[in-house]
Amino acid sequence: MENDIYVRLARKSLESCIREGRKISWEEVKDELLSDEADKAAAEEGLTGRRAGAFVSIHELGMLRGCIGTIGPVYGTLAEEIIMNAISASTRDPRFEPIETDELDKLEISVDVLGETEDIASEDELDVKRYGVIVTKGFRRGLLLPNLDGVDTIKQQVAIAKQKAGLRPDEEGCELQRFEVVRHY
């Protein structure tokens, strides 16, 4: 089982949704998930004491199986953000069929908690290992998390974010933002 409280919460959320068809709440699972004093401190400070955008990524046998998140906070706490995004990543990612019960034991889950976004003037201010990128043009917006396998250059990172926004790789006049994440395994 994962050691990180953020990941344990994501796993519990998606398993309850898939096995039982229901959404859990932090209050009903916190005692089960908090295994020690470090977890309790993390929960008070991070999960229930702050708001932030978060992405839940699910892999099965090394292949992406779902990834959904929020750029900024949508819910009242980070715990709720993780619960909702875990459910969405496992059942509503339009690139994949919903996860089935027989897959649950094969899943690897990570949770990325996003820091504040900051506007940048050019791609020169990016680093694919350190920063995620948001590309915006008009109402179109695409995001790519940092430090992803197979994304080795800034050009690749920006091109993928543009594709997610429905923009051409050579599209000009796009606004760029960067952000850092704390990745939980």
N, C-alpha and C positions, 0 to 999 in steps of 0.2 A: 504494500500500500504506500501511496505517496506520503512523504514526511511533511510537506508544506501545507499549512492550514488552508491557504487560498485554493490549492489544487484539490484538497480533500472536500472542500465545500462545493467546488465545481463538479467533482465526480458524484457526490451525494445528490446534487441537484439533477443532473442528467439521468442518473440511475433511477431516482424516484419518478421522474417524468416518464421514462421509457418502461419501467417495470409496473408502475402503479397508475400512470396517467395523471399524476398530480404534482403541483408545485409545492416545494417545501418552503418553510420560512426559517430565517436564522435562529429565531427564538426556540423553535422546536428541535433543532439539531445541534445547537451550540455545545451542550453538555457532552454529547456523544463525540463531537469532533475535537473538542479541546482536551488534549492529552496531558499537558503540563503547564507550568507557570509561564513559559515562553509563549505558548499558544494563547494563553489568556491575555497576556500583555499585547500581543500582536492583534488579537481580536478587538480589544478595547481601543487601541490606538489606530489601527489600520482599517479593520473591517467595519466597525460600527461608528467610529469617531471621525470618519472623513468621507468625502465624496470624490470620485475620480472616474474617468473613463476606463474601461477594461475590455480586453479581448480574451476570449477563451478559444484555444486552438486544440483540436482533437486529431490525433494521428492513429492509424491502425496499421501495424506492421510497417512502420516507417513512412507511410503515405498519408497525405493530408486527407482527413475524413470530414472535417467541418471547422469553420473559423468564423466567428461573428463577434462583434464588439461595438463599443460606443466610443466616439472620439472624446466626448466630454461626459460628465455625469448626467444621467437621465433619472436615476432613482435616488432615494433618500440617503442610502448608505452604499459603501463599496460592496458589502456583503450582498445586498439586493441586486446590485449591478452584475456581480458574478453569477448569482443564481439565474437571473433572467438570460444572460448571455450564454451560459452553459446549456440551458434548455434550447435556445435558438440555434446555437452551433450544432447541437445534436439532432435537431428535428426540422429546422427551417432554413438551413444553408441551401440556396437554390442550385448550387453546383452538385449536390449529392442527394441521394435518397436518405430518408431519416434512418438513424441508427437503430438496429434491431437488438433485441435482448441477447441473442447469441454472440454479439460482437463485444459486449461490455467488458469482458475479461481481457480483451486484446487491445484496449484503448490506452493511449498515452495522452495525458492532458497537461497543458501548460496554461498559465494565466499571466497576461501582460497587463500591468497597471500603468496607465499612461500618465506622464507628467504634463505640465502646462505646454501648450503649443506656443511657438514663437515664429513671427514672420521672418523670412530670410530673403535677401536680395538676389541670391543666385545659388546654383547647385554647388558652388565652391564652398559653401558653408555646411555641406552635408558630409556625413561619414556613415557608410552603410552598416557598420558594426555598432555604432553608438546611437545614431538618430533614425527614427522613423520619419517618413515624409508624407505630407498631405499636399496634393496638387488640386488647385481649384481654378475653374474658368466658368464664369457665369454661375449657373445652378449645378454644374457638374463638379463632382468632388470624388477623388480617389485617395486611398490611404494604403501605405505599405509599412508594416512593422520593420524594425531594424533587426540585423543579425539573423537573417534567414538563410538556410542552406540553399545554395545555387544562385544567390544574389550577391555577386562579388564586386560590382562596380556601381558608382552613383548613377551612371547612364542607365543601367539595368533597373535600378530601384525606381528612378523617375519614370522610365518607360512603362513599367508594370503599374505604377500608381496612375499614370495617364490612361492606360488601358482600362483599369478599374473604373475610371471616371467616364469612360466612353469617348476618350480623346485619342487622336492619332499620336504616335511617338514623336513626330516632328511638329506637333501643335505648338504655336508660339503664343505669348501673351498670358501665360498661366501664372497664377500666384503660387508661391511655395511657402510652406511652413514646415518646421521640424519639431520633434518632440523626443524625449527620452522615455524609456520604459524600465520598469523593474519586472523582470521575468521570473515567475515562480514555477517550479517543477514539482 
